[in-house]
Amino acid sequence: MANGNAASASPVEGDTCPRCGASFSCGMRAGDKVCWCAAYPPAFAVPDAGAGCFCPTCLAELIAQAQAIQQ
């Protein structure tokens, strides 16, 4: 379920996935008008600011899990 935009997210200092520890770029923190994660379907609430965002791989996995539970 990987997204082409998500796979191209390049690391920016300070963006670390709280789930797997991978470095990635959060578009909102990088100053992009729209973050790459907006291309994914809304499956759950955005994490608290202190929790951090998920990397493209983990976000895709978590969304797939949430969708499987809903079916």
mmCIF file of the N, C-alpha and C atoms, coordinates in Angstrom:
data_MODEL
# 
_entry.id   MODEL 
# 
loop_
_atom_site.group_PDB 
_atom_site.id 
_atom_site.type_symbol 
_atom_site.label_atom_id 
_atom_site.label_alt_id 
_atom_site.label_comp_id 
_atom_site.label_asym_id 
_atom_site.label_entity_id 
_atom_site.label_seq_id 
_atom_site.pdbx_PDB_ins_code 
_atom_site.Cartn_x 
_atom_site.Cartn_y 
_atom_site.Cartn_z 
_atom_site.occupancy 
_atom_site.B_iso_or_equiv 
_atom_site.pdbx_formal_charge 
_atom_site.auth_seq_id 
_atom_site.auth_comp_id 
_atom_site.auth_asym_id 
_atom_site.auth_atom_id 
_atom_site.pdbx_PDB_model_num 
ATOM 1   N N  . MET A 1 1  ? 0.819   -1.181 0.000  1.00 0.00 ? 1  MET A N  1 
ATOM 2   C CA . MET A 1 1  ? 0.000   0.000  0.000  1.00 0.00 ? 1  MET A CA 1 
ATOM 3   C C  . MET A 1 1  ? 0.862   1.244  0.000  1.00 0.00 ? 1  MET A C  1 
ATOM 4   N N  . ALA A 1 2  ? 2.083   1.113  -0.373 1.00 0.00 ? 2  ALA A N  1 
ATOM 5   C CA . ALA A 1 2  ? 2.992   2.253  -0.389 1.00 0.00 ? 2  ALA A CA 1 
ATOM 6   C C  . ALA A 1 2  ? 2.530   3.278  -1.401 1.00 0.00 ? 2  ALA A C  1 
ATOM 7   N N  . ASN A 1 3  ? 2.780   4.531  -1.095 1.00 0.00 ? 3  ASN A N  1 
ATOM 8   C CA . ASN A 1 3  ? 2.376   5.635  -1.946 1.00 0.00 ? 3  ASN A CA 1 
ATOM 9   C C  . ASN A 1 3  ? 3.610   6.200  -2.606 1.00 0.00 ? 3  ASN A C  1 
ATOM 10  N N  . GLY A 1 4  ? 3.567   6.497  -3.883 1.00 0.00 ? 4  GLY A N  1 
ATOM 11  C CA . GLY A 1 4  ? 4.721   7.027  -4.597 1.00 0.00 ? 4  GLY A CA 1 
ATOM 12  C C  . GLY A 1 4  ? 5.257   8.290  -3.966 1.00 0.00 ? 4  GLY A C  1 
ATOM 13  N N  . ASN A 1 5  ? 4.377   9.185  -3.507 1.00 0.00 ? 5  ASN A N  1 
ATOM 14  C CA . ASN A 1 5  ? 4.826   10.401 -2.853 1.00 0.00 ? 5  ASN A CA 1 
ATOM 15  C C  . ASN A 1 5  ? 5.504   10.107 -1.539 1.00 0.00 ? 5  ASN A C  1 
ATOM 16  N N  . ALA A 1 6  ? 4.995   9.152  -0.790 1.00 0.00 ? 6  ALA A N  1 
ATOM 17  C CA . ALA A 1 6  ? 5.554   8.831  0.505  1.00 0.00 ? 6  ALA A CA 1 
ATOM 18  C C  . ALA A 1 6  ? 6.954   8.249  0.365  1.00 0.00 ? 6  ALA A C  1 
ATOM 19  N N  . ALA A 1 7  ? 7.163   7.431  -0.633 1.00 0.00 ? 7  ALA A N  1 
ATOM 20  C CA . ALA A 1 7  ? 8.460   6.803  -0.806 1.00 0.00 ? 7  ALA A CA 1 
ATOM 21  C C  . ALA A 1 7  ? 9.539   7.827  -1.117 1.00 0.00 ? 7  ALA A C  1 
ATOM 22  N N  . SER A 1 8  ? 9.160   8.972  -1.659 1.00 0.00 ? 8  SER A N  1 
ATOM 23  C CA . SER A 1 8  ? 10.160  9.966  -2.012 1.00 0.00 ? 8  SER A CA 1 
ATOM 24  C C  . SER A 1 8  ? 10.437  10.945 -0.874 1.00 0.00 ? 8  SER A C  1 
ATOM 25  N N  . ALA A 1 9  ? 9.809   10.757 0.296  1.00 0.00 ? 9  ALA A N  1 
ATOM 26  C CA . ALA A 1 9  ? 10.041  11.658 1.413  1.00 0.00 ? 9  ALA A CA 1 
ATOM 27  C C  . ALA A 1 9  ? 11.493  11.547 1.849  1.00 0.00 ? 9  ALA A C  1 
ATOM 28  N N  . SER A 1 10 ? 12.224  12.640 1.753  1.00 0.00 ? 10 SER A N  1 
ATOM 29  C CA . SER A 1 10 ? 13.638  12.614 2.116  1.00 0.00 ? 10 SER A CA 1 
ATOM 30  C C  . SER A 1 10 ? 13.814  13.056 3.557  1.00 0.00 ? 10 SER A C  1 
ATOM 31  N N  . PRO A 1 11 ? 14.826  12.513 4.258  1.00 0.00 ? 11 PRO A N  1 
ATOM 32  C CA . PRO A 1 11 ? 15.022  12.832 5.661  1.00 0.00 ? 11 PRO A CA 1 
ATOM 33  C C  . PRO A 1 11 ? 15.358  14.306 5.886  1.00 0.00 ? 11 PRO A C  1 
ATOM 34  N N  . VAL A 1 12 ? 14.795  14.849 6.939  1.00 0.00 ? 12 VAL A N  1 
ATOM 35  C CA . VAL A 1 12 ? 15.109  16.185 7.413  1.00 0.00 ? 12 VAL A CA 1 
ATOM 36  C C  . VAL A 1 12 ? 15.443  16.027 8.886  1.00 0.00 ? 12 VAL A C  1 
ATOM 37  N N  . GLU A 1 13 ? 16.487  16.675 9.346  1.00 0.00 ? 13 GLU A N  1 
ATOM 38  C CA . GLU A 1 13 ? 16.892  16.543 10.741 1.00 0.00 ? 13 GLU A CA 1 
ATOM 39  C C  . GLU A 1 13 ? 15.705  16.754 11.671 1.00 0.00 ? 13 GLU A C  1 
ATOM 40  N N  . GLY A 1 14 ? 15.543  15.866 12.645 1.00 0.00 ? 14 GLY A N  1 
ATOM 41  C CA . GLY A 1 14 ? 14.480  15.981 13.616 1.00 0.00 ? 14 GLY A CA 1 
ATOM 42  C C  . GLY A 1 14 ? 13.254  15.149 13.308 1.00 0.00 ? 14 GLY A C  1 
ATOM 43  N N  . ASP A 1 15 ? 13.132  14.602 12.122 1.00 0.00 ? 15 ASP A N  1 
ATOM 44  C CA . ASP A 1 15 ? 11.986  13.766 11.772 1.00 0.00 ? 15 ASP A CA 1 
ATOM 45  C C  . ASP A 1 15 ? 12.367  12.297 11.944 1.00 0.00 ? 15 ASP A C  1 
ATOM 46  N N  . THR A 1 16 ? 11.908  11.722 13.053 1.00 0.00 ? 16 THR A N  1 
ATOM 47  C CA . THR A 1 16 ? 12.195  10.328 13.354 1.00 0.00 ? 16 THR A CA 1 
ATOM 48  C C  . THR A 1 16 ? 10.891  9.643  13.709 1.00 0.00 ? 16 THR A C  1 
ATOM 49  N N  . CYS A 1 17 ? 10.641  8.529  13.089 1.00 0.00 ? 17 CYS A N  1 
ATOM 50  C CA . CYS A 1 17 ? 9.411   7.778  13.329 1.00 0.00 ? 17 CYS A CA 1 
ATOM 51  C C  . CYS A 1 17 ? 9.419   7.208  14.752 1.00 0.00 ? 17 CYS A C  1 
ATOM 52  N N  . PRO A 1 18 ? 8.359   7.468  15.536 1.00 0.00 ? 18 PRO A N  1 
ATOM 53  C CA . PRO A 1 18 ? 8.310   6.942  16.893 1.00 0.00 ? 18 PRO A CA 1 
ATOM 54  C C  . PRO A 1 18 ? 8.077   5.430  16.941 1.00 0.00 ? 18 PRO A C  1 
ATOM 55  N N  . ARG A 1 19 ? 7.683   4.865  15.810 1.00 0.00 ? 19 ARG A N  1 
ATOM 56  C CA . ARG A 1 19 ? 7.387   3.425  15.764 1.00 0.00 ? 19 ARG A CA 1 
ATOM 57  C C  . ARG A 1 19 ? 8.622   2.599  15.415 1.00 0.00 ? 19 ARG A C  1 
ATOM 58  N N  . CYS A 1 20 ? 9.389   3.050  14.402 1.00 0.00 ? 20 CYS A N  1 
ATOM 59  C CA . CYS A 1 20 ? 10.523  2.243  13.946 1.00 0.00 ? 20 CYS A CA 1 
ATOM 60  C C  . CYS A 1 20 ? 11.867  2.949  14.040 1.00 0.00 ? 20 CYS A C  1 
ATOM 61  N N  . GLY A 1 21 ? 11.850  4.265  14.268 1.00 0.00 ? 21 GLY A N  1 
ATOM 62  C CA . GLY A 1 21 ? 13.095  5.008  14.399 1.00 0.00 ? 21 GLY A CA 1 
ATOM 63  C C  . GLY A 1 21 ? 13.692  5.497  13.088 1.00 0.00 ? 21 GLY A C  1 
ATOM 64  N N  . ALA A 1 22 ? 12.999  5.270  11.976 1.00 0.00 ? 22 ALA A N  1 
ATOM 65  C CA . ALA A 1 22 ? 13.514  5.700  10.667 1.00 0.00 ? 22 ALA A CA 1 
ATOM 66  C C  . ALA A 1 22 ? 13.463  7.228  10.545 1.00 0.00 ? 22 ALA A C  1 
ATOM 67  N N  . SER A 1 23 ? 14.416  7.771  9.809  1.00 0.00 ? 23 SER A N  1 
ATOM 68  C CA . SER A 1 23 ? 14.412  9.200  9.496  1.00 0.00 ? 23 SER A CA 1 
ATOM 69  C C  . SER A 1 23 ? 13.548  9.428  8.264  1.00 0.00 ? 23 SER A C  1 
ATOM 70  N N  . PHE A 1 24 ? 12.785  10.516 8.278  1.00 0.00 ? 24 PHE A N  1 
ATOM 71  C CA . PHE A 1 24 ? 11.939  10.864 7.143  1.00 0.00 ? 24 PHE A CA 1 
ATOM 72  C C  . PHE A 1 24 ? 11.644  12.346 7.216  1.00 0.00 ? 24 PHE A C  1 
ATOM 73  N N  . SER A 1 25 ? 10.961  12.858 6.218  1.00 0.00 ? 25 SER A N  1 
ATOM 74  C CA . SER A 1 25 ? 10.624  14.273 6.172  1.00 0.00 ? 25 SER A CA 1 
ATOM 75  C C  . SER A 1 25 ? 9.130   14.474 6.366  1.00 0.00 ? 25 SER A C  1 
ATOM 76  N N  . CYS A 1 26 ? 8.762   15.206 7.410  1.00 0.00 ? 26 CYS A N  1 
ATOM 77  C CA . CYS A 1 26 ? 7.374   15.614 7.613  1.00 0.00 ? 26 CYS A CA 1 
ATOM 78  C C  . CYS A 1 26 ? 7.186   16.879 6.791  1.00 0.00 ? 26 CYS A C  1 
ATOM 79  N N  . GLY A 1 27 ? 6.311   16.830 5.822  1.00 0.00 ? 27 GLY A N  1 
ATOM 80  C CA . GLY A 1 27 ? 6.107   17.968 4.937  1.00 0.00 ? 27 GLY A CA 1 
ATOM 81  C C  . GLY A 1 27 ? 5.690   19.236 5.653  1.00 0.00 ? 27 GLY A C  1 
ATOM 82  N N  . MET A 1 28 ? 4.860   19.108 6.664  1.00 0.00 ? 28 MET A N  1 
ATOM 83  C CA . MET A 1 28 ? 4.399   20.292 7.396  1.00 0.00 ? 28 MET A CA 1 
ATOM 84  C C  . MET A 1 28 ? 5.562   20.960 8.125  1.00 0.00 ? 28 MET A C  1 
ATOM 85  N N  . ARG A 1 29 ? 6.420   20.160 8.754  1.00 0.00 ? 29 ARG A N  1 
ATOM 86  C CA . ARG A 1 29 ? 7.570   20.739 9.453  1.00 0.00 ? 29 ARG A CA 1 
ATOM 87  C C  . ARG A 1 29 ? 8.601   21.262 8.471  1.00 0.00 ? 29 ARG A C  1 
ATOM 88  N N  . ALA A 1 30 ? 8.622   20.687 7.262  1.00 0.00 ? 30 ALA A N  1 
ATOM 89  C CA . ALA A 1 30 ? 9.573   21.136 6.241  1.00 0.00 ? 30 ALA A CA 1 
ATOM 90  C C  . ALA A 1 30 ? 9.086   22.388 5.526  1.00 0.00 ? 30 ALA A C  1 
ATOM 91  N N  . GLY A 1 31 ? 7.843   22.794 5.812  1.00 0.00 ? 31 GLY A N  1 
ATOM 92  C CA . GLY A 1 31 ? 7.300   24.006 5.207  1.00 0.00 ? 31 GLY A CA 1 
ATOM 93  C C  . GLY A 1 31 ? 6.533   23.782 3.914  1.00 0.00 ? 31 GLY A C  1 
ATOM 94  N N  . ASP A 1 32 ? 6.264   22.499 3.572  1.00 0.00 ? 32 ASP A N  1 
ATOM 95  C CA . ASP A 1 32 ? 5.486   22.215 2.374  1.00 0.00 ? 32 ASP A CA 1 
ATOM 96  C C  . ASP A 1 32 ? 4.039   22.660 2.581  1.00 0.00 ? 32 ASP A C  1 
ATOM 97  N N  . LYS A 1 33 ? 3.383   23.032 1.490  1.00 0.00 ? 33 LYS A N  1 
ATOM 98  C CA . LYS A 1 33 ? 1.983   23.451 1.559  1.00 0.00 ? 33 LYS A CA 1 
ATOM 99  C C  . LYS A 1 33 ? 1.105   22.283 2.018  1.00 0.00 ? 33 LYS A C  1 
ATOM 100 N N  . VAL A 1 34 ? 1.373   21.097 1.501  1.00 0.00 ? 34 VAL A N  1 
ATOM 101 C CA . VAL A 1 34 ? 0.644   19.883 1.863  1.00 0.00 ? 34 VAL A CA 1 
ATOM 102 C C  . VAL A 1 34 ? 1.665   18.776 2.104  1.00 0.00 ? 34 VAL A C  1 
ATOM 103 N N  . CYS A 1 35 ? 1.509   18.078 3.196  1.00 0.00 ? 35 CYS A N  1 
ATOM 104 C CA . CYS A 1 35 ? 2.432   16.986 3.521  1.00 0.00 ? 35 CYS A CA 1 
ATOM 105 C C  . CYS A 1 35 ? 2.114   15.743 2.678  1.00 0.00 ? 35 CYS A C  1 
ATOM 106 N N  . TRP A 1 36 ? 3.110   14.919 2.439  1.00 0.00 ? 36 TRP A N  1 
ATOM 107 C CA . TRP A 1 36 ? 2.944   13.674 1.684  1.00 0.00 ? 36 TRP A CA 1 
ATOM 108 C C  . TRP A 1 36 ? 1.903   12.773 2.327  1.00 0.00 ? 36 TRP A C  1 
ATOM 109 N N  . CYS A 1 37 ? 1.750   12.859 3.647  1.00 0.00 ? 37 CYS A N  1 
ATOM 110 C CA . CYS A 1 37 ? 0.811   11.950 4.322  1.00 0.00 ? 37 CYS A CA 1 
ATOM 111 C C  . CYS A 1 37 ? -0.637  12.269 3.987  1.00 0.00 ? 37 CYS A C  1 
ATOM 112 N N  . ALA A 1 38 ? -0.907  13.449 3.467  1.00 0.00 ? 38 ALA A N  1 
ATOM 113 C CA . ALA A 1 38 ? -2.275  13.823 3.097  1.00 0.00 ? 38 ALA A CA 1 
ATOM 114 C C  . ALA A 1 38 ? -2.804  12.968 1.942  1.00 0.00 ? 38 ALA A C  1 
ATOM 115 N N  . ALA A 1 39 ? -1.918  12.294 1.230  1.00 0.00 ? 39 ALA A N  1 
ATOM 116 C CA . ALA A 1 39 ? -2.335  11.431 0.127  1.00 0.00 ? 39 ALA A CA 1 
ATOM 117 C C  . ALA A 1 39 ? -2.915  10.104 0.625  1.00 0.00 ? 39 ALA A C  1 
ATOM 118 N N  . TYR A 1 40 ? -2.687  9.789  1.907  1.00 0.00 ? 40 TYR A N  1 
ATOM 119 C CA . TYR A 1 40 ? -3.220  8.554  2.485  1.00 0.00 ? 40 TYR A CA 1 
ATOM 120 C C  . TYR A 1 40 ? -4.647  8.775  2.963  1.00 0.00 ? 40 TYR A C  1 
ATOM 121 N N  . PRO A 1 41 ? -5.442  7.715  3.002  1.00 0.00 ? 41 PRO A N  1 
ATOM 122 C CA . PRO A 1 41 ? -6.804  7.869  3.517  1.00 0.00 ? 41 PRO A CA 1 
ATOM 123 C C  . PRO A 1 41 ? -6.778  8.105  5.026  1.00 0.00 ? 41 PRO A C  1 
ATOM 124 N N  . PRO A 1 42 ? -7.720  8.891  5.536  1.00 0.00 ? 42 PRO A N  1 
ATOM 125 C CA . PRO A 1 42 ? -7.766  9.117  6.980  1.00 0.00 ? 42 PRO A CA 1 
ATOM 126 C C  . PRO A 1 42 ? -8.239  7.843  7.684  1.00 0.00 ? 42 PRO A C  1 
ATOM 127 N N  . ALA A 1 43 ? -7.367  7.236  8.481  1.00 0.00 ? 43 ALA A N  1 
ATOM 128 C CA . ALA A 1 43 ? -7.710  5.980  9.140  1.00 0.00 ? 43 ALA A CA 1 
ATOM 129 C C  . ALA A 1 43 ? -7.751  6.110  10.655 1.00 0.00 ? 43 ALA A C  1 
ATOM 130 N N  . PHE A 1 44 ? -7.065  7.117  11.177 1.00 0.00 ? 44 PHE A N  1 
ATOM 131 C CA . PHE A 1 44 ? -7.053  7.327  12.626 1.00 0.00 ? 44 PHE A CA 1 
ATOM 132 C C  . PHE A 1 44 ? -6.599  8.754  12.898 1.00 0.00 ? 44 PHE A C  1 
ATOM 133 N N  . ALA A 1 45 ? -6.753  9.177  14.140 1.00 0.00 ? 45 ALA A N  1 
ATOM 134 C CA . ALA A 1 45 ? -6.400  10.544 14.506 1.00 0.00 ? 45 ALA A CA 1 
ATOM 135 C C  . ALA A 1 45 ? -4.891  10.781 14.365 1.00 0.00 ? 45 ALA A C  1 
ATOM 136 N N  . VAL A 1 46 ? -4.542  12.001 14.007 1.00 0.00 ? 46 VAL A N  1 
ATOM 137 C CA . VAL A 1 46 ? -3.139  12.387 13.913 1.00 0.00 ? 46 VAL A CA 1 
ATOM 138 C C  . VAL A 1 46 ? -2.541  12.317 15.316 1.00 0.00 ? 46 VAL A C  1 
ATOM 139 N N  . PRO A 1 47 ? -1.313  11.808 15.449 1.00 0.00 ? 47 PRO A N  1 
ATOM 140 C CA . PRO A 1 47 ? -0.707  11.711 16.785 1.00 0.00 ? 47 PRO A CA 1 
ATOM 141 C C  . PRO A 1 47 ? -0.548  13.086 17.430 1.00 0.00 ? 47 PRO A C  1 
ATOM 142 N N  . ASP A 1 48 ? -0.507  13.102 18.750 1.00 0.00 ? 48 ASP A N  1 
ATOM 143 C CA . ASP A 1 48 ? -0.229  14.343 19.465 1.00 0.00 ? 48 ASP A CA 1 
ATOM 144 C C  . ASP A 1 48 ? 1.109   14.899 19.007 1.00 0.00 ? 48 ASP A C  1 
ATOM 145 N N  . ALA A 1 49 ? 1.269   16.212 19.086 1.00 0.00 ? 49 ALA A N  1 
ATOM 146 C CA . ALA A 1 49 ? 2.501   16.864 18.641 1.00 0.00 ? 49 ALA A CA 1 
ATOM 147 C C  . ALA A 1 49 ? 3.729   16.259 19.322 1.00 0.00 ? 49 ALA A C  1 
ATOM 148 N N  . GLY A 1 50 ? 3.628   15.883 20.576 1.00 0.00 ? 50 GLY A N  1 
ATOM 149 C CA . GLY A 1 50 ? 4.764   15.304 21.286 1.00 0.00 ? 50 GLY A CA 1 
ATOM 150 C C  . GLY A 1 50 ? 5.098   13.896 20.845 1.00 0.00 ? 50 GLY A C  1 
ATOM 151 N N  . ALA A 1 51 ? 4.123   13.193 20.257 1.00 0.00 ? 51 ALA A N  1 
ATOM 152 C CA . ALA A 1 51 ? 4.332   11.805 19.854 1.00 0.00 ? 51 ALA A CA 1 
ATOM 153 C C  . ALA A 1 51 ? 5.077   11.701 18.535 1.00 0.00 ? 51 ALA A C  1 
ATOM 154 N N  . GLY A 1 52 ? 4.950   12.691 17.676 1.00 0.00 ? 52 GLY A N  1 
ATOM 155 C CA . GLY A 1 52 ? 5.614   12.661 16.383 1.00 0.00 ? 52 GLY A CA 1 
ATOM 156 C C  . GLY A 1 52 ? 4.781   11.970 15.322 1.00 0.00 ? 52 GLY A C  1 
ATOM 157 N N  . CYS A 1 53 ? 5.173   12.165 14.096 1.00 0.00 ? 53 CYS A N  1 
ATOM 158 C CA . CYS A 1 53 ? 4.502   11.560 12.948 1.00 0.00 ? 53 CYS A CA 1 
ATOM 159 C C  . CYS A 1 53 ? 5.172   10.237 12.604 1.00 0.00 ? 53 CYS A C  1 
ATOM 160 N N  . PHE A 1 54 ? 4.446   9.411  11.867 1.00 0.00 ? 54 PHE A N  1 
ATOM 161 C CA . PHE A 1 54 ? 4.988   8.136  11.428 1.00 0.00 ? 54 PHE A CA 1 
ATOM 162 C C  . PHE A 1 54 ? 5.661   8.282  10.072 1.00 0.00 ? 54 PHE A C  1 
ATOM 163 N N  . CYS A 1 55 ? 6.670   7.460  9.818  1.00 0.00 ? 55 CYS A N  1 
ATOM 164 C CA . CYS A 1 55 ? 7.344   7.443  8.521  1.00 0.00 ? 55 CYS A CA 1 
ATOM 165 C C  . CYS A 1 55 ? 6.393   6.859  7.476  1.00 0.00 ? 55 CYS A C  1 
ATOM 166 N N  . PRO A 1 56 ? 6.695   7.026  6.190  1.00 0.00 ? 56 PRO A N  1 
ATOM 167 C CA . PRO A 1 56 ? 5.812   6.502  5.143  1.00 0.00 ? 56 PRO A CA 1 
ATOM 168 C C  . PRO A 1 56 ? 5.518   5.007  5.277  1.00 0.00 ? 56 PRO A C  1 
ATOM 169 N N  . THR A 1 57 ? 6.517   4.221  5.606  1.00 0.00 ? 57 THR A N  1 
ATOM 170 C CA . THR A 1 57 ? 6.319   2.773  5.717  1.00 0.00 ? 57 THR A CA 1 
ATOM 171 C C  . THR A 1 57 ? 5.393   2.432  6.872  1.00 0.00 ? 57 THR A C  1 
ATOM 172 N N  . CYS A 1 58 ? 5.668   3.002  8.048  1.00 0.00 ? 58 CYS A N  1 
ATOM 173 C CA . CYS A 1 58 ? 4.839   2.706  9.216  1.00 0.00 ? 58 CYS A CA 1 
ATOM 174 C C  . CYS A 1 58 ? 3.422   3.243  9.037  1.00 0.00 ? 58 CYS A C  1 
ATOM 175 N N  . LEU A 1 59 ? 3.283   4.428  8.460  1.00 0.00 ? 59 LEU A N  1 
ATOM 176 C CA . LEU A 1 59 ? 1.946   4.979  8.247  1.00 0.00 ? 59 LEU A CA 1 
ATOM 177 C C  . LEU A 1 59 ? 1.133   4.070  7.337  1.00 0.00 ? 59 LEU A C  1 
ATOM 178 N N  . ALA A 1 60 ? 1.734   3.594  6.267  1.00 0.00 ? 60 ALA A N  1 
ATOM 179 C CA . ALA A 1 60 ? 1.031   2.686  5.354  1.00 0.00 ? 60 ALA A CA 1 
ATOM 180 C C  . ALA A 1 60 ? 0.630   1.395  6.073  1.00 0.00 ? 60 ALA A C  1 
ATOM 181 N N  . GLU A 1 61 ? 1.522   0.852  6.909  1.00 0.00 ? 61 GLU A N  1 
ATOM 182 C CA . GLU A 1 61 ? 1.216   -0.376 7.646  1.00 0.00 ? 61 GLU A CA 1 
ATOM 183 C C  . GLU A 1 61 ? 0.091   -0.148 8.658  1.00 0.00 ? 61 GLU A C  1 
ATOM 184 N N  . LEU A 1 62 ? 0.140   0.973  9.381  1.00 0.00 ? 62 LEU A N  1 
ATOM 185 C CA . LEU A 1 62 ? -0.880  1.264  10.375 1.00 0.00 ? 62 LEU A CA 1 
ATOM 186 C C  . LEU A 1 62 ? -2.252  1.502  9.729  1.00 0.00 ? 62 LEU A C  1 
ATOM 187 N N  . ILE A 1 63 ? -2.253  2.155  8.597  1.00 0.00 ? 63 ILE A N  1 
ATOM 188 C CA . ILE A 1 63 ? -3.524  2.371  7.884  1.00 0.00 ? 63 ILE A CA 1 
ATOM 189 C C  . ILE A 1 63 ? -4.086  1.044  7.390  1.00 0.00 ? 63 ILE A C  1 
ATOM 190 N N  . ALA A 1 64 ? -3.239  0.183  6.861  1.00 0.00 ? 64 ALA A N  1 
ATOM 191 C CA . ALA A 1 64 ? -3.690  -1.131 6.396  1.00 0.00 ? 64 ALA A CA 1 
ATOM 192 C C  . ALA A 1 64 ? -4.264  -1.934 7.559  1.00 0.00 ? 64 ALA A C  1 
ATOM 193 N N  . GLN A 1 65 ? -3.631  -1.869 8.718  1.00 0.00 ? 65 GLN A N  1 
ATOM 194 C CA . GLN A 1 65 ? -4.146  -2.572 9.904  1.00 0.00 ? 65 GLN A CA 1 
ATOM 195 C C  . GLN A 1 65 ? -5.494  -2.015 10.331 1.00 0.00 ? 65 GLN A C  1 
ATOM 196 N N  . ALA A 1 66 ? -5.617  -0.688 10.352 1.00 0.00 ? 66 ALA A N  1 
ATOM 197 C CA . ALA A 1 66 ? -6.878  -0.053 10.750 1.00 0.00 ? 66 ALA A CA 1 
ATOM 198 C C  . ALA A 1 66 ? -7.989  -0.412 9.767  1.00 0.00 ? 66 ALA A C  1 
ATOM 199 N N  . GLN A 1 67 ? -7.682  -0.449 8.471  1.00 0.00 ? 67 GLN A N  1 
ATOM 200 C CA . GLN A 1 67 ? -8.686  -0.792 7.469  1.00 0.00 ? 67 GLN A CA 1 
ATOM 201 C C  . GLN A 1 67 ? -9.104  -2.256 7.597  1.00 0.00 ? 67 GLN A C  1 
ATOM 202 N N  . ALA A 1 68 ? -8.162  -3.146 7.927  1.00 0.00 ? 68 ALA A N  1 
ATOM 203 C CA . ALA A 1 68 ? -8.481  -4.569 8.077  1.00 0.00 ? 68 ALA A CA 1 
ATOM 204 C C  . ALA A 1 68 ? -9.418  -4.777 9.262  1.00 0.00 ? 68 ALA A C  1 
ATOM 205 N N  . ILE A 1 69 ? -9.214  -4.010 10.337 1.00 0.00 ? 69 ILE A N  1 
ATOM 206 C CA . ILE A 1 69 ? -10.055 -4.125 11.513 1.00 0.00 ? 69 ILE A CA 1 
ATOM 207 C C  . ILE A 1 69 ? -11.478 -3.643 11.203 1.00 0.00 ? 69 ILE A C  1 
ATOM 208 N N  . GLN A 1 70 ? -11.588 -2.616 10.373 1.00 0.00 ? 70 GLN A N  1 
ATOM 209 C CA . GLN A 1 70 ? -12.892 -2.057 10.046 1.00 0.00 ? 70 GLN A CA 1 
ATOM 210 C C  . GLN A 1 70 ? -13.713 -2.957 9.128  1.00 0.00 ? 70 GLN A C  1 
ATOM 211 N N  . GLN A 1 71 ? -13.070 -3.896 8.477  1.00 0.00 ? 71 GLN A N  1 
ATOM 212 C CA . GLN A 1 71 ? -13.786 -4.767 7.520  1.00 0.00 ? 71 GLN A CA 1 
ATOM 213 C C  . GLN A 1 71 ? -14.391 -5.947 8.179  1.00 0.00 ? 71 GLN A C  1 
# 
